[in-house]
Amino acid sequence: MAETWTLELGSDVVLRRASGTAVAGLPQKARAALAVLALLDPEPVSRRRLGEILWPNSSPEQRLVSLRQALASVRKQLGGQAVILASRTSLSLEPERVRVIPPESGPLLNRFTEPWFVLLRSSQSAARQVALRGGGSEEEGEAVRSLTNLLHWTVQHQADNAFGLIYHALDLATSIPGSEALPIAEELLRRSSPSHPMRGWGSFFKAIALFFTNETEAARDEFHRVRLAAASQGNSELMVMSAFHEAGAILPMGDLATAQAILDHCQTLKPSRSRPRAAIRLDHGLGLVAACQGDYKKAFARMKQAGDTARMRGERYEQAYVCVNCAWIAASVGEQEIGNQELHRFEEADTGASYRFELTSQLARIHLHCGDNDPMAGASLGEAAIVRAQTLNLYGLEAYVRESVARCYRMLDDMEKAREEVRIAQECRAKAGWAIIPWDQDRLNLALEGRLP
């Protein structure tokens, strides 16, 4: 007789046998596929659409290959038994063999667990459909059209619950442009309870918004306050996340020693004992400091460790974040093989939701084009990235892009344009209050002289 299964959609996706034993070893992508099929059940999902949701940045052909691999891993872990009804073009759960236990009903945010955010990250229309099916009102349905709308709605109606939303969808929350995020964060902190145990995440959200509205010093100070408060409360996860961004605000201003000291202090408190993203973010941060100091061997070792831990623990956002930074740093100093490898790992994990990742991956690709002796393609990509950075008023990122494009023009034997890009980049740096640090100098040497570090 065929076995029956239970699929639980709580804070994680858990597939259980009839005995109640959870199936171990299901890869993150396989669990995400099950979550999407369950959330849209009983409607079948086309193979093409499921591939778009789970691998938004891969080619259509690669999506189908990745989907076949995910489905094969499910069959393997279940000993060949089928829980997915598959046709040539679509997929659905086996209706007689799989019982879905959905997220608990109730207030709006109580229904939005990690499986739902899988949808919101990649398909806002599907996420809205699921929210309404769960008993939400039309007003709630309008709220979930985007995370910005959802945060606005939550701050107005359930302010204290917004902290949990920021925490569980930190990747989405910190991908809202700073000019939109800052008023939301300020209103949230005004409306919510001063004693709320997760209030620190609201202050963290505000600090991120300050940084991406070019208020670098104010952001640094806010991250500093959040870090100290989190340390005093024993919240090592928030402490490390704040330390990472405090160091990130300090590094481009040139104070590498202070950034190193902040992260070294966190390391002494052994945050790896807390939630995994704290340990991942600490290794990531220490890798960035090493890169800024010009110690690329140490940087790549630290960041590879962070990326490996993220993949192993299913922390998709953290994997995308560290891999895209590593890809850019490697490509910008002539480490073509590492750059290509890390960019591929980034594309495996990226949801397509972050404008920051979009621009950083373009920086990596500009340098990779140069490494492939195709500076024309790099220059074309760079010009589009400059427009994007200007639209978002991101002076620092605009400087990085212009310095990268300068390398393309030098390879095209147009030194006048190369020097002009560097000159404008210096103006952008002045607006952002950024200095020239060892990594910047190495990139400029490569851009203007073709000299590798």
Summary of the structure (lengths in Angstrom):
residues: 453
radius of gyration: 22.8
end to end distance: 65.2
largest distance: 75.9
contacts: 1596
relative contact order: 0.06
helix: 70%
strand: 5%
